[in-house]
Amino acid sequence: MLLHADPALLAVDKPAGLLAVPGRGEDKQDCLWVRVQTQWPDALVVHRLDMATSGLMLFARGAAVQRQLSMDFAARRIHKHYVALVHGRLAEGQGRIELPLAADWPRRPLQKVDLQHGKPSITDWQVLGFDAARHATRLALQPLTGRSHQLRVHLAAIGHPILGDALYAPPALQGGRLMLHAQALQLVHPTSGQPLRLHCEAPF
């Protein structure tokens, strides 16, 4: 679903279960980027979401804007905000997870906490509420770094895996969709220079 369109960029709500970009093999060519390009042929990828994650994805319209947005993501000038439902109850109102992450090579594409060789990885979290029926806490999440599977690995590592996580949650919590949604992006528009805040409400 289109959330924002102008001559420089597009913002689209990616559904859970759809690849962000094409994968390997003919059966993995359907993806959000291909679908977007059917209407906007100049749309180019600047970042990705996991297949299981829903929510906001930006596309640049043209190579110059793609370069600028890619640099903004790399320099952490674009602020990403997520919402998740995690198992259990977090006692404190907010906190920070600082655990270095690295690829779990024997089990790729999985990632793992690696205190010796991992790359620095930081996630801020804030409690939004508690669902007693599910014994789950709703969290606002802000990744300050952009490691693969960062939010999923960090939350599992502190004992609160995201519900529906088929990679990092125990089997009893793996049913249904991954309860992780990219809800907001804050950035400076690459051509106008004006602040731009994009929002996409979580479907759970």
N, C-alpha and C positions, 0 to 999 in steps of 0.2 A: 504494500500500500504506500502510495506517495505521500510524504509528509511536507516536503518543501522542494521547490524548483525555482531556479533563477538561471541566468546565462552562464554562471560559473560553476554551480554545484547542484547536486540532488541529494535529498535525504529520504530514505526508504525504510519502512518497517519490514524487517526480514522475519518470516515465520519460522518457528522452531521446526527442525527436521529438513530444512532446505539448505543445501550447500551455498556458501557465499560466493565462491568461485569454482570453476570446473575442477573435478578430481581426475584421477587416473582411470582410464577405461571409458568405453563408450556409454556405459550405464551411469556414469557420474558427470555427464555434460550439462544436465539441467541444473541451473543455479540462479541465484538472484541476479548476478551480473548479466548473464545471457538474457534473462527476462527483461531487465531494465534496458539493455541495448536494443531490444526490438522497438522501443519507443524513442529512446535517446541514443542514437548510434555513437555519439561522441563521449558517452559515459566511460570513465576509466576508474579502476580500483585504487583506493588509497589506504584501506585497512580492511580487516576481516573480522568476522565473528565465527565462533565454532558452529558447526552444523546444528548442534542441539540447542544453541542459544538463540533467543529471539531478540528483536529490537532494532534500534537505530543503526543504520549504515550509511556512510557518506560515499558519494561518487563524484569525482571531478569531471567537469566537462572540458576536455582538452588537456594536452600534455603540460602546459605551463601551470595551470591550476593544480594538476596532479603533483607536480614537483613541489609546489608551495605547501600544499596540504600534507604531503609526505614528510616534509621537513618540520612542519608544525607538530605532527604526531611524534616524530623522533625526538624533538626538543621538549616534549611534554607541554606544549602551548595549547593543546586541545585537551580539555578536561572531560573525562568519561565518568558517567554515573550509572550504576547498575542497581537492580533490585533482585533479591534472592529470598527463597524460603529454605531455611536450613534446619536440620534435625536438632532437636533439643532446645534448651533455654539458655541464652547468654545472660549472665547475671548483670554485667555492667552495661551502661548505656551506650558506650562507644569505646573504640580501641584501635590499635594498629597491629598488623601482622608483618613482621620483618623476617622472612625465611628465604634464603637463597634457593633458586630452582635450577634444575638441569634436566636434560633429556634422560629418560630411563631407557637406555639403548636396547637392552634385551626385550623390552616390552613396548617399543615404539607403536603409536605416537604418544604414549604416556610420558608424563613428566614426574619429577620427584623432588623432595627437599634434599639438597646436597650441601651440607655445611662446609665442606672442603672445597668443592669445585663449582658450586652453583653460582649463578649470576644474582646480584642483589635484586630483591623483589619486595615491594612494599604495597600493602593493601590497607586502606582505612575502612572501618565499618562503623555503622550506627544502628542501634535497635529501633525499629519502627513499630513493632508490636509482637504479640505472642498469640499463636493459634493453639489453644489448649486441645482442641479436638484432634489436631494433627501432631501435637507435641512438637511444634515447629515455630521458629522465630523468623519474622520478616526483617530483613536487613537492607539498609542502603549501603552500597559498596562503591568505593572510589579507588581504582588501581592507580598508584602513582608511578608504576612501571608497567611495561606491556609484554610480560612473558607469556608464552603459550600456556593455556589452561591455568593461568595464575590464580584466578579467583577460586576455581574448583579445587586446586591442590592446596592452597592456603587454608580454606575452610575445612577441608577433610583433615588437614594436619593438626588443627586445633580441636578436633573432635566434633565438629559440626558440619558434616558433609551436606552439600546441596541436595535437596530431594530430587529424585529422578535421575541422578548422575550415574550413568551406566559404566563409567570408567573408575570413579573414585569413591563411590558410596558402597556400603555393604549391600548384599543382594536384597535384603528386606526393604531397602529404601529406594530401589531402582525402578519401581513401576512408574508408568506415566512419563510425561515430558520432563526435561530438565527445567527446574524452577529457577532459571536465571534469565534476566531480561535487561538489555541495554536501553535504559530509560531516557537518558539525557546526554547531550553534548554541548559544551560551551567552547566557543572559538571566536577568533577575529575573522571576519569574512575576507577571503583572499584577494578580492578586487576592490571592495568598497572600504575596507578597513574598519567597518563598524562591528560592534559586538553582535554575535549571533548565538541565541540559545534555542536549541531544538529539543522537543520533548515528545515522548511516545509512551503512553501509559501501559503499565504491565498488564497482561491479560489474565493474571492469576492473583 
